[in-house]
Amino acid sequence: MPQQEAVGVIQTLGFPAVLAAADAMLKGGRVTLVYFDKAESGNFAIAIRGGISEVRPAMEAGLIAAENTFGGKVTTHYTVPNPPENVVAVLPIEYTEAVEQFRF
């Protein structure tokens, strides 16, 4: 039976905070960074995917790292355990060819 996957998303104010979050998340669990983009007004968003038991600690590590970055502020975050296929198909959270080599 395949392991259920989760999606974790963090949005920060400022690039250094999102960089710190991404670094901590990838070191905090067996997860894959599947999305990065600039949002409006100096906000940046990242999304990770992996097993539910891996995404939770990775998200915690990312949130702490972002908040501890000088000038960093988490504007929003959310974890979706086991998103339905139609959500994965519509939102930019699929494993793409560019990230497939880093998938756990």
N, CA, C and O atoms as CSV, one atom per row, in Angstrom:
chain,resi,resn,atom,element,x,y,z
A,1,MET,N,N,0.851,-1.186,0.000
A,1,MET,CA,C,0.000,0.000,0.000
A,1,MET,C,C,0.889,1.239,0.000
A,1,MET,O,O,1.763,1.358,0.859
A,2,PRO,N,N,0.691,2.168,-0.942
A,2,PRO,CA,C,1.530,3.361,-0.987
A,2,PRO,C,C,1.261,4.269,0.211
A,2,PRO,O,O,0.146,4.347,0.727
A,3,GLN,N,N,2.319,4.948,0.629
A,3,GLN,CA,C,2.219,5.862,1.756
A,3,GLN,C,C,1.417,7.095,1.348
A,3,GLN,O,O,1.579,7.611,0.242
A,4,GLN,N,N,0.556,7.561,2.240
A,4,GLN,CA,C,-0.186,8.772,1.960
A,4,GLN,C,C,0.756,9.959,2.022
A,4,GLN,O,O,1.658,10.008,2.859
A,5,GLU,N,N,0.541,10.910,1.133
A,5,GLU,CA,C,1.396,12.083,1.073
A,5,GLU,C,C,0.669,13.315,1.547
A,5,GLU,O,O,-0.559,13.392,1.524
A,6,ALA,N,N,1.457,14.274,1.976
A,6,ALA,CA,C,0.925,15.553,2.421
A,6,ALA,C,C,1.603,16.663,1.636
A,6,ALA,O,O,2.633,16.458,0.993
A,7,VAL,N,N,1.003,17.834,1.704
A,7,VAL,CA,C,1.561,19.044,1.113
A,7,VAL,C,C,1.673,20.066,2.232
A,7,VAL,O,O,0.735,20.256,3.007
A,8,GLY,N,N,2.827,20.722,2.312
A,8,GLY,CA,C,3.011,21.803,3.266
A,8,GLY,C,C,3.387,23.069,2.524
A,8,GLY,O,O,4.235,23.038,1.633
A,9,VAL,N,N,2.765,24.182,2.881
A,9,VAL,CA,C,3.004,25.457,2.212
A,9,VAL,C,C,3.343,26.512,3.245
A,9,VAL,O,O,2.679,26.619,4.276
A,10,ILE,N,N,4.382,27.296,2.968
A,10,ILE,CA,C,4.745,28.426,3.807
A,10,ILE,C,C,4.888,29.647,2.923
A,10,ILE,O,O,5.504,29.587,1.859
A,11,GLN,N,N,4.316,30.752,3.367
A,11,GLN,CA,C,4.483,32.035,2.682
A,11,GLN,C,C,5.132,32.995,3.670
A,11,GLN,O,O,4.697,33.119,4.815
A,12,THR,N,N,6.186,33.674,3.206
A,12,THR,CA,C,6.917,34.594,4.077
A,12,THR,C,C,6.990,35.981,3.461
A,12,THR,O,O,6.784,36.171,2.262
A,13,LEU,N,N,7.286,36.924,4.307
A,13,LEU,CA,C,7.596,38.270,3.856
A,13,LEU,C,C,9.111,38.342,3.744
A,13,LEU,O,O,9.816,38.241,4.748
A,14,GLY,N,N,9.610,38.515,2.534
A,14,GLY,CA,C,11.044,38.606,2.297
A,14,GLY,C,C,11.664,37.298,1.860
A,14,GLY,O,O,11.269,36.220,2.306
A,15,PHE,N,N,12.647,37.414,0.974
A,15,PHE,CA,C,13.320,36.236,0.430
A,15,PHE,C,C,14.185,35.500,1.446
A,15,PHE,O,O,14.148,34.270,1.464
A,16,PRO,N,N,14.970,36.182,2.304
A,16,PRO,CA,C,15.799,35.441,3.248
A,16,PRO,C,C,14.997,34.478,4.124
A,16,PRO,O,O,15.462,33.379,4.425
A,17,ALA,N,N,13.806,34.885,4.529
A,17,ALA,CA,C,12.983,34.021,5.378
A,17,ALA,C,C,12.526,32.775,4.634
A,17,ALA,O,O,12.519,31.688,5.213
A,18,VAL,N,N,12.142,32.903,3.356
A,18,VAL,CA,C,11.696,31.732,2.610
A,18,VAL,C,C,12.883,30.822,2.291
A,18,VAL,O,O,12.727,29.602,2.241
A,19,LEU,N,N,14.051,31.394,2.077
A,19,LEU,CA,C,15.244,30.582,1.852
A,19,LEU,C,C,15.581,29.782,3.101
A,19,LEU,O,O,15.881,28.592,3.016
A,20,ALA,N,N,15.533,30.433,4.265
A,20,ALA,CA,C,15.798,29.736,5.529
A,20,ALA,C,C,14.763,28.642,5.770
A,20,ALA,O,O,15.096,27.551,6.231
A,21,ALA,N,N,13.503,28.944,5.454
A,21,ALA,CA,C,12.438,27.947,5.633
A,21,ALA,C,C,12.664,26.741,4.727
A,21,ALA,O,O,12.554,25.599,5.174
A,22,ALA,N,N,12.978,26.988,3.457
A,22,ALA,CA,C,13.193,25.884,2.511
A,22,ALA,C,C,14.364,25.012,2.957
A,22,ALA,O,O,14.282,23.785,2.917
A,23,ASP,N,N,15.442,25.646,3.375
A,23,ASP,CA,C,16.610,24.907,3.842
A,23,ASP,C,C,16.256,24.036,5.044
A,23,ASP,O,O,16.596,22.854,5.079
A,24,ALA,N,N,15.581,24.611,6.016
A,24,ALA,CA,C,15.221,23.868,7.231
A,24,ALA,C,C,14.223,22.749,6.925
A,24,ALA,O,O,14.302,21.668,7.509
A,25,MET,N,N,13.301,23.004,6.025
A,25,MET,CA,C,12.307,21.993,5.687
A,25,MET,C,C,12.953,20.774,5.029
A,25,MET,O,O,12.630,19.633,5.361
A,26,LEU,N,N,13.856,21.025,4.105
A,26,LEU,CA,C,14.495,19.907,3.403
A,26,LEU,C,C,15.444,19.135,4.302
A,26,LEU,O,O,15.696,17.952,4.074
A,27,LYS,N,N,15.967,19.794,5.316
A,27,LYS,CA,C,16.827,19.106,6.292
A,27,LYS,C,C,16.013,18.485,7.422
A,27,LYS,O,O,16.504,17.608,8.132
A,28,GLY,N,N,14.769,18.937,7.592
A,28,GLY,CA,C,13.941,18.488,8.703
A,28,GLY,C,C,13.084,17.270,8.414
A,28,GLY,O,O,12.421,16.760,9.317
A,29,GLY,N,N,13.081,16.796,7.187
A,29,GLY,CA,C,12.284,15.625,6.844
A,29,GLY,C,C,12.583,15.166,5.433
A,29,GLY,O,O,13.170,15.898,4.637
A,30,ARG,N,N,12.176,13.957,5.137
A,30,ARG,CA,C,12.362,13.407,3.783
A,30,ARG,C,C,11.235,13.937,2.904
A,30,ARG,O,O,10.249,13.252,2.632
A,31,VAL,N,N,11.418,15.177,2.474
A,31,VAL,CA,C,10.410,15.876,1.669
A,31,VAL,C,C,11.055,16.419,0.405
A,31,VAL,O,O,12.279,16.503,0.300
A,32,THR,N,N,10.219,16.783,-0.545
A,32,THR,CA,C,10.681,17.343,-1.814
A,32,THR,C,C,10.066,18.722,-1.986
A,32,THR,O,O,8.859,18.898,-1.822
A,33,LEU,N,N,10.896,19.693,-2.316
A,33,LEU,CA,C,10.414,21.033,-2.628
A,33,LEU,C,C,9.808,20.980,-4.023
A,33,LEU,O,O,10.517,20.708,-4.993
A,34,VAL,N,N,8.505,21.237,-4.140
A,34,VAL,CA,C,7.827,21.112,-5.427
A,34,VAL,C,C,7.388,22.450,-6.011
A,34,VAL,O,O,6.979,22.512,-7.170
A,35,TYR,N,N,7.469,23.527,-5.218
A,35,TYR,CA,C,6.973,24.804,-5.714
A,35,TYR,C,C,7.684,25.955,-5.017
A,35,TYR,O,O,7.926,25.915,-3.811
A,36,PHE,N,N,8.015,26.980,-5.797
A,36,PHE,CA,C,8.531,28.244,-5.282
A,36,PHE,C,C,8.031,29.336,-6.199
A,36,PHE,O,O,8.035,29.183,-7.421
A,37,ASP,N,N,7.599,30.440,-5.609
A,37,ASP,CA,C,7.194,31.569,-6.433
A,37,ASP,C,C,7.137,32.826,-5.587
A,37,ASP,O,O,6.994,32.779,-4.366
A,38,LYS,N,N,7.255,33.950,-6.278
A,38,LYS,CA,C,7.047,35.238,-5.637
A,38,LYS,C,C,5.549,35.480,-5.576
A,38,LYS,O,O,4.831,35.278,-6.555
A,39,ALA,N,N,5.103,35.906,-4.439
A,39,ALA,CA,C,3.709,36.337,-4.311
A,39,ALA,C,C,3.728,37.860,-4.375
A,39,ALA,O,O,4.747,38.438,-4.753
A,40,GLU,N,N,2.669,38.503,-4.029
A,40,GLU,CA,C,2.627,39.958,-4.119
A,40,GLU,C,C,3.236,40.617,-2.882
A,40,GLU,O,O,3.352,39.993,-1.827
A,41,SER,N,N,3.617,41.866,-3.024
A,41,SER,CA,C,4.092,42.717,-1.922
A,41,SER,C,C,5.291,42.142,-1.159
A,41,SER,O,O,5.347,42.229,0.068
A,42,GLY,N,N,6.237,41.563,-1.876
A,42,GLY,CA,C,7.444,41.054,-1.224
A,42,GLY,C,C,7.270,39.727,-0.519
A,42,GLY,O,O,8.129,39.330,0.269
A,43,ASN,N,N,6.182,39.035,-0.784
A,43,ASN,CA,C,5.958,37.718,-0.198
A,43,ASN,C,C,6.480,36.631,-1.136
A,43,ASN,O,O,6.482,36.786,-2.357
A,44,PHE,N,N,6.913,35.552,-0.544
A,44,PHE,CA,C,7.403,34.398,-1.293
A,44,PHE,C,C,6.716,33.154,-0.749
A,44,PHE,O,O,6.451,33.061,0.450
A,45,ALA,N,N,6.427,32.202,-1.626
A,45,ALA,CA,C,5.739,30.980,-1.218
A,45,ALA,C,C,6.526,29.758,-1.670
A,45,ALA,O,O,7.106,29.736,-2.756
A,46,ILE,N,N,6.532,28.744,-0.814
A,46,ILE,CA,C,7.146,27.459,-1.146
A,46,ILE,C,C,6.190,26.348,-0.731
A,46,ILE,O,O,5.382,26.514,0.183
A,47,ALA,N,N,6.296,25.216,-1.417
A,47,ALA,CA,C,5.491,24.053,-1.077
A,47,ALA,C,C,6.370,22.813,-1.099
A,47,ALA,O,O,7.235,22.657,-1.961
A,48,ILE,N,N,6.131,21.938,-0.133
A,48,ILE,CA,C,6.837,20.663,-0.061
A,48,ILE,C,C,5.825,19.537,-0.121
A,48,ILE,O,O,4.648,19.718,0.191
A,49,ARG,N,N,6.305,18.368,-0.528
A,49,ARG,CA,C,5.481,17.157,-0.505
A,49,ARG,C,C,6.301,16.021,0.057
A,49,ARG,O,O,7.526,15.985,-0.064
A,50,GLY,N,N,5.609,15.113,0.664
A,50,GLY,CA,C,6.233,13.923,1.215
A,50,GLY,C,C,5.232,13.191,2.082
A,50,GLY,O,O,4.055,13.547,2.142
A,51,GLY,N,N,5.718,12.169,2.747
A,51,GLY,CA,C,4.858,11.427,3.662
A,51,GLY,C,C,4.369,12.335,4.782
A,51,GLY,O,O,5.060,13.267,5.191
A,52,ILE,N,N,3.176,12.050,5.268
A,52,ILE,CA,C,2.583,12.876,6.314
A,52,ILE,C,C,3.510,12.979,7.523
A,52,ILE,O,O,3.670,14.057,8.095
A,53,SER,N,N,4.111,11.873,7.906
A,53,SER,CA,C,4.993,11.867,9.078
A,53,SER,C,C,6.288,12.635,8.829
A,53,SER,O,O,6.992,12.953,9.788
A,54,GLU,N,N,6.619,12.938,7.605
A,54,GLU,CA,C,7.811,13.714,7.269
A,54,GLU,C,C,7.493,15.200,7.070
A,54,GLU,O,O,8.304,16.063,7.407
A,55,VAL,N,N,6.324,15.490,6.527
A,55,VAL,CA,C,5.956,16.887,6.257
A,55,VAL,C,C,5.737,17.651,7.556
A,55,VAL,O,O,6.124,18.815,7.655
A,56,ARG,N,N,5.131,17.025,8.541
A,56,ARG,CA,C,4.850,17.741,9.798
A,56,ARG,C,C,6.114,18.282,10.462
A,56,ARG,O,O,6.163,19.478,10.750
A,57,PRO,N,N,7.147,17.461,10.724
A,57,PRO,CA,C,8.359,18.027,11.338
A,57,PRO,C,C,9.104,18.982,10.412
A,57,PRO,O,O,9.741,19.927,10.879
A,58,ALA,N,N,9.031,18.745,9.106
A,58,ALA,CA,C,9.678,19.652,8.154
A,58,ALA,C,C,9.017,21.022,8.199
A,58,ALA,O,O,9.701,22.044,8.158
A,59,MET,N,N,7.700,21.048,8.283
A,59,MET,CA,C,6.978,22.318,8.383
A,59,MET,C,C,7.346,23.050,9.671
A,59,MET,O,O,7.573,24.260,9.654
A,60,GLU,N,N,7.406,22.327,10.778
A,60,GLU,CA,C,7.782,22.953,12.055
A,60,GLU,C,C,9.164,23.578,11.959
A,60,GLU,O,O,9.375,24.703,12.412
A,61,ALA,N,N,10.100,22.854,11.374
A,61,ALA,CA,C,11.463,23.377,11.221
A,61,ALA,C,C,11.480,24.603,10.319
A,61,ALA,O,O,12.190,25.567,10.604
A,62,GLY,N,N,10.709,24.582,9.235
A,62,GLY,CA,C,10.652,25.710,8.318
A,62,GLY,C,C,10.045,26.948,8.950
A,62,GLY,O,O,10.529,28.059,8.734
A,63,LEU,N,N,8.996,26.767,9.724
A,63,LEU,CA,C,8.356,27.898,10.395
A,63,LEU,C,C,9.288,28.548,11.405
A,63,LEU,O,O,9.365,29.775,11.483
A,64,ILE,N,N,9.991,27.736,12.172
A,64,ILE,CA,C,10.940,28.267,13.156
A,64,ILE,C,C,12.064,29.019,12.460
A,64,ILE,O,O,12.427,30.123,12.866
A,65,ALA,N,N,12.614,28.416,11.409
A,65,ALA,CA,C,13.725,29.049,10.689
A,65,ALA,C,C,13.309,30.379,10.070
A,65,ALA,O,O,14.060,31.353,10.133
A,66,ALA,N,N,12.133,30.426,9.479
A,66,ALA,CA,C,11.664,31.672,8.850
A,66,ALA,C,C,11.475,32.771,9.892
A,66,ALA,O,O,11.875,33.915,9.671
A,67,GLU,N,N,10.874,32.430,11.012
A,67,GLU,CA,C,10.631,33.428,12.058
A,67,GLU,C,C,11.930,33.894,12.715
A,67,GLU,O,O,12.017,35.028,13.187
A,68,ASN,N,N,12.937,33.022,12.745
A,68,ASN,CA,C,14.220,33.375,13.367
A,68,ASN,C,C,15.169,34.090,12.424
A,68,ASN,O,O,16.270,34.466,12.826
A,69,THR,N,N,14.764,34.285,11.180
A,69,THR,CA,C,15.572,35.018,10.211
A,69,THR,C,C,15.382,36.509,10.455
A,69,THR,O,O,14.256,36.976,10.625
A,70,PHE,N,N,16.479,37.252,10.472
A,70,PHE,CA,C,16.395,38.687,10.717
A,70,PHE,C,C,15.433,39.327,9.725
A,70,PHE,O,O,15.624,39.215,8.514
A,71,GLY,N,N,14.414,39.990,10.223
A,71,GLY,CA,C,13.416,40.622,9.374
A,71,GLY,C,C,12.393,39.662,8.803
A,71,GLY,O,O,11.475,40.081,8.098
A,72,GLY,N,N,12.537,38.386,9.097
A,72,GLY,CA,C,11.637,37.383,8.532
A,72,GLY,C,C,10.295,37.351,9.235
A,72,GLY,O,O,10.192,37.581,10.440
A,73,LYS,N,N,9.268,37.060,8.447
A,73,LYS,CA,C,7.919,36.952,8.995
A,73,LYS,C,C,7.140,35.943,8.164
A,73,LYS,O,O,7.082,36.043,6.939
A,74,VAL,N,N,6.552,34.985,8.837
A,74,VAL,CA,C,5.663,34.042,8.163
A,74,VAL,C,C,4.306,34.721,8.039
A,74,VAL,O,O,3.701,35.103,9.041
A,75,THR,N,N,3.832,34.869,6.809
A,75,THR,CA,C,2.533,35.517,6.612
A,75,THR,C,C,1.390,34.509,6.651
A,75,THR,O,O,0.279,34.836,7.067
A,76,THR,N,N,1.669,33.278,6.216
A,76,THR,CA,C,0.661,32.220,6.294
A,76,THR,C,C,1.344,30.873,6.076
A,76,THR,O,O,2.432,30.796,5.505
A,77,HIS,N,N,0.696,29.836,6.533
A,77,HIS,CA,C,1.188,28.470,6.306
A,77,HIS,C,C,0.026,27.501,6.445
A,77,HIS,O,O,-0.980,27.798,7.089
A,78,TYR,N,N,0.186,26.334,5.826
A,78,TYR,CA,C,-0.872,25.342,5.889
A,78,TYR,C,C,-0.314,23.983,5.490
A,78,TYR,O,O,0.573,23.890,4.641
A,79,THR,N,N,-0.839,22.932,6.110
A,79,THR,CA,C,-0.490,21.561,5.760
A,79,THR,C,C,-1.762,20.831,5.357
A,79,THR,O,O,-2.776,20.894,6.051
A,80,VAL,N,N,-1.692,20.135,4.220
A,80,VAL,CA,C,-2.834,19.355,3.734
A,80,VAL,C,C,-2.429,17.888,3.724
A,80,VAL,O,O,-1.659,17.470,2.859
A,81,PRO,N,N,-2.932,17.095,4.672
A,81,PRO,CA,C,-2.641,15.669,4.624
A,81,PRO,C,C,-3.462,14.991,3.528
A,81,PRO,O,O,-4.674,15.185,3.437
A,82,ASN,N,N,-2.797,14.205,2.710
A,82,ASN,CA,C,-3.453,13.412,1.680
A,82,ASN,C,C,-4.407,14.223,0.791
A,82,ASN,O,O,-5.612,13.970,0.798
A,83,PRO,N,N,-3.884,15.194,0.026
A,83,PRO,CA,C,-4.772,15.988,-0.840
A,83,PRO,C,C,-5.374,15.118,-1.934
A,83,PRO,O,O,-4.709,14.210,-2.432
A,84,PRO,N,N,-6.628,15.382,-2.320
A,84,PRO,CA,C,-7.254,14.603,-3.382
A,84,PRO,C,C,-6.577,14.850,-4.730
A,84,PRO,O,O,-5.932,15.879,-4.935
A,85,GLU,N,N,-6.732,13.896,-5.638
A,85,GLU,CA,C,-6.079,13.975,-6.946
A,85,GLU,C,C,-6.448,15.237,-7.714
A,85,GLU,O,O,-5.600,15.799,-8.407
A,86,ASN,N,N,-7.694,15.696,-7.609
A,86,ASN,CA,C,-8.085,16.879,-8.373
A,86,ASN,C,C,-7.392,18.135,-7.843
A,86,ASN,O,O,-7.155,19.065,-8.613
A,87,VAL,N,N,-7.064,18.188,-6.563
A,87,VAL,CA,C,-6.317,19.321,-6.013
A,87,VAL,C,C,-4.881,19.290,-6.543
A,87,VAL,O,O,-4.334,20.319,-6.940
A,88,VAL,N,N,-4.288,18.114,-6.544
A,88,VAL,CA,C,-2.915,17.968,-7.037
A,88,VAL,C,C,-2.844,18.307,-8.527
A,88,VAL,O,O,-1.861,18.896,-8.976
A,89,ALA,N,N,-3.850,17.951,-9.280
A,89,ALA,CA,C,-3.857,18.200,-10.721
A,89,ALA,C,C,-4.023,19.682,-11.054
A,89,ALA,O,O,-3.507,20.145,-12.071
A,90,VAL,N,N,-4.722,20.418,-10.228
A,90,VAL,CA,C,-5.034,21.813,-10.531
A,90,VAL,C,C,-3.999,22.779,-9.951
A,90,VAL,O,O,-3.604,23.733,-10.621
A,91,LEU,N,N,-3.563,22.547,-8.736
A,91,LEU,CA,C,-2.607,23.445,-8.092
A,91,LEU,C,C,-1.172,23.070,-8.479
A,91,LEU,O,O,-0.924,21.924,-8.853
A,92,PRO,N,N,-0.237,23.997,-8.399
A,92,PRO,CA,C,1.148,23.711,-8.809
A,92,PRO,C,C,1.933,22.958,-7.728
A,92,PRO,O,O,2.947,23.448,-7.231
A,93,ILE,N,N,1.447,21.756,-7.372
A,93,ILE,CA,C,2.109,20.978,-6.315
A,93,ILE,C,C,2.457,19.565,-6.776
A,93,ILE,O,O,2.781,18.705,-5.957
A,94,GLU,N,N,2.392,19.327,-8.077
A,94,GLU,CA,C,2.745,18.014,-8.605
A,94,GLU,C,C,4.263,17.841,-8.617
A,94,GLU,O,O,5.010,18.819,-8.630
A,95,TYR,N,N,4.699,16.604,-8.612
A,95,TYR,CA,C,6.110,16.320,-8.822
A,95,TYR,C,C,6.393,16.545,-10.300
A,95,TYR,O,O,5.891,15.803,-11.144
A,96,THR,N,N,7.177,17.540,-10.619
A,96,THR,CA,C,7.503,17.834,-12.010
A,96,THR,C,C,8.793,17.117,-12.394
A,96,THR,O,O,9.483,16.556,-11.542
A,97,GLU,N,N,9.101,17.142,-13.661
A,97,GLU,CA,C,10.341,16.538,-14.144
A,97,GLU,C,C,11.553,17.199,-13.493
A,97,GLU,O,O,12.551,16.533,-13.219
A,98,ALA,N,N,11.468,18.508,-13.246
A,98,ALA,CA,C,12.582,19.239,-12.650
A,98,ALA,C,C,12.894,18.792,-11.227
A,98,ALA,O,O,14.050,18.851,-10.808
A,99,VAL,N,N,11.880,18.343,-10.469
A,99,VAL,CA,C,12.110,17.957,-9.076
A,99,VAL,C,C,12.116,16.448,-8.868
A,99,VAL,O,O,12.451,15.975,-7.782
A,100,GLU,N,N,11.751,15.691,-9.890
A,100,GLU,CA,C,11.645,14.244,-9.753
A,100,GLU,C,C,12.947,13.600,-9.259
A,100,GLU,O,O,12.914,12.646,-8.483
A,101,GLN,N,N,14.081,14.119,-9.708
A,101,GLN,CA,C,15.360,13.531,-9.293
A,101,GLN,C,C,15.624,13.703,-7.800
A,101,GLN,O,O,16.455,12.990,-7.238
A,102,PHE,N,N,14.932,14.635,-7.149
A,102,PHE,CA,C,15.124,14.893,-5.724
A,102,PHE,C,C,14.042,14.243,-4.865
A,102,PHE,O,O,14.057,14.375,-3.641
A,103,ARG,N,N,13.120,13.554,-5.492
A,103,ARG,CA,C,11.987,12.946,-4.780
A,103,ARG,C,C,12.438,11.799,-3.894
A,103,ARG,O,O,13.289,10.996,-4.275
A,104,PHE,N,N,11.852,11.736,-2.704
A,104,PHE,CA,C,12.134,10.635,-1.781
A,104,PHE,C,C,11.110,9.563,-1.943
A,104,PHE,O,O,11.167,8.544,-1.255
